Amino acid sequence: MLLTVWFYFVLVITAIIASTMVIVVTTFAPQSDLPLRITHYWGLLLIRCVGIELKVEGLENLDLSRPYVFAANHQSSFDIFALLAALPKVKFLAKKELFKIPLFGPALARAGSLPVDRTNRQAAMKSIDQAAQAVRQGSSIVIFPEGTRSTTRELLPFKKGGFVLAIKSGQPIVPVSLSGTGAVLPRGVGRIQPCPIRVVFGQPIPTDTYKNVNKDQLMTLLREAILKNYDPDYCQKTWKAAANCPISPPPATRPAS
């Protein structure tokens, strides 16, 4: 319980500080990449403040000087912090509600992330076009192809919007497998568990050879690539293997029947 209180205290304080810094920097240097570095270190700080072990694999598969569309499985709000910590400069295609949060929302926009309205198809397609243009101009974007957080250990069906974005951008889409975040902060549960997290970046999948009619094939390839490196039992396995660990692992989440 104390760890949870500590995490949310640090989250609020650092969000205020980081958001203020982003707004100040973009006011005087709107083209600077410093806001992305600020959010990167913010993600690292939040993970370290609760003693989470973050293991990142597969960065050798990437050329971080070029843009990508990163597509990750989504089980927890903590996915965002894990990805911020794992990648030095990345933007998000995020639900529009986040942009309404005082101070944080404007900072999110100024850092280059884009809102998407999941209830309005026309507005959502406009956001996808804007994100595709940002990628073509050199920005890397994170998407969650499931569209929302899963409440089980299984991946939800993928939505097609993110694949339209990737194809329109002409840049590779990178499968990202997040393991352990669902145990750290499950959907609908506010309590933090300091479970280990693993982030695996797979081989980039070229999208410039796909047409819109082939996005189903791209979705299948991506899903297989994410599942290849996704371990729903990562937290339990790692905790069990850790000698003299004084903390009991949380119960495994049972898949929906």
Secondary structure as GFF3:
##gff-version 3
##sequence-region A 1 257
A	DSSP	alpha_helix	2	28	.	.	.	ID=ss1
A	DSSP	alpha_helix	34	49	.	.	.	ID=ss2
A	DSSP	beta_strand	54	57	.	.	.	ID=ss3
A	DSSP	three_ten_helix	59	61	.	.	.	ID=ss4
A	DSSP	beta_strand	69	72	.	.	.	ID=ss5
A	DSSP	alpha_helix	78	86	.	.	.	ID=ss6
A	DSSP	beta_strand	91	95	.	.	.	ID=ss7
A	DSSP	three_ten_helix	96	100	.	.	.	ID=ss8
A	DSSP	alpha_helix	104	110	.	.	.	ID=ss9
A	DSSP	beta_strand	114	116	.	.	.	ID=ss10
A	DSSP	alpha_helix	121	136	.	.	.	ID=ss11
A	DSSP	beta_strand	141	143	.	.	.	ID=ss12
A	DSSP	alpha_helix	161	169	.	.	.	ID=ss13
A	DSSP	beta_strand	173	179	.	.	.	ID=ss14
A	DSSP	alpha_helix	181	184	.	.	.	ID=ss15
A	DSSP	beta_strand	197	201	.	.	.	ID=ss16
A	DSSP	three_ten_helix	212	214	.	.	.	ID=ss17
A	DSSP	alpha_helix	215	228	.	.	.	ID=ss18
A	DSSP	alpha_helix	234	241	.	.	.	ID=ss19
###
